[in-house]
Amino acid sequence: MCGRFALDLSMDALILEFLASSTRFPEWVPRWNIAPTSTIPIVVTTSDGERIIGPAHWSLIPSWSPQLTLTYPTFNARSETAAEKPTFRDALKSTRCLIPVSGYY
């Protein structure tokens, strides 16, 4: 991804845009300088097929990590090597979400 991004849509607009049935992040407000480790809205499909919008921490905590913070940043992965790196490999195969973005820089 990148170092910062903007999301200028309200939660109501996100629900309409992504045809979500509900939100678990009603306190979201549009922001124009979202940094790594911020709490951001993501779109996911639940196991019963419901599309929802919920909060997520902008970073990756690998399933094998015993703690929420690592000694190196995990908010950015190279697409060329993500499938090979132990940090990203398993998540890339099975853990997906959509991150709404209006712009990035």
GICORHU-V54569 format. One record per residue. N is the residue number from 1. RES is the residue in three letters. OMEGA is omega in degrees with one decimal (NA if undefined). Layout:
n/res/omega
N/RES/OMEGA
N/RES/OMEGA
This chain:
n/res/omega
1/MET/-172.0
2/CYS/-178.6
3/GLY/-179.7
4/ARG/172.4
5/PHE/179.2
6/ALA/173.0
7/LEU/-173.5
8/ASP/178.8
9/LEU/174.6
10/SER/178.4
11/MET/177.2
12/ASP/179.0
13/ALA/177.9
14/LEU/178.9
15/ILE/178.4
16/LEU/-176.9
17/GLU/-174.5
18/PHE/177.7
19/LEU/180.0
20/ALA/-179.9
21/SER/-179.5
22/SER/176.4
23/THR/172.8
24/ARG/-177.0
25/PHE/-174.6
26/PRO/-177.1
27/GLU/-179.9
28/TRP/171.2
29/VAL/179.8
30/PRO/-179.8
31/ARG/-175.7
32/TRP/179.6
33/ASN/-176.4
34/ILE/-175.2
35/ALA/174.0
36/PRO/-177.4
37/THR/174.9
38/SER/172.4
39/THR/-173.6
40/ILE/174.9
41/PRO/174.1
42/ILE/177.3
43/VAL/179.2
44/VAL/172.9
45/THR/-178.6
46/THR/-178.8
47/SER/177.3
48/ASP/173.4
49/GLY/179.6
50/GLU/176.9
51/ARG/-178.4
52/ILE/174.3
53/ILE/-178.4
54/GLY/179.5
55/PRO/175.2
56/ALA/176.7
57/HIS/-178.3
58/TRP/177.0
59/SER/176.1
60/LEU/171.7
61/ILE/-178.1
62/PRO/-177.5
63/SER/-178.6
64/TRP/-177.7
65/SER/179.5
66/PRO/-177.7
67/GLN/-177.7
68/LEU/178.6
69/THR/178.7
70/LEU/-179.7
71/THR/178.4
72/TYR/-177.7
73/PRO/179.7
74/THR/-179.8
75/PHE/-177.0
76/ASN/178.5
77/ALA/175.2
78/ARG/-178.1
79/SER/-178.0
80/GLU/-173.6
81/THR/-175.6
82/ALA/-178.6
83/ALA/-178.2
84/GLU/-174.6
85/LYS/-179.8
86/PRO/-179.0
87/THR/-172.5
88/PHE/-169.7
89/ARG/-176.6
90/ASP/179.4
91/ALA/180.0
92/LEU/-179.2
93/LYS/-168.3
94/SER/-175.3
95/THR/-175.7
96/ARG/173.0
97/CYS/175.8
98/LEU/178.7
99/ILE/178.4
100/PRO/-178.8
101/VAL/174.7
102/SER/178.9
103/GLY/179.2
104/TYR/178.8
105/TYR/NA
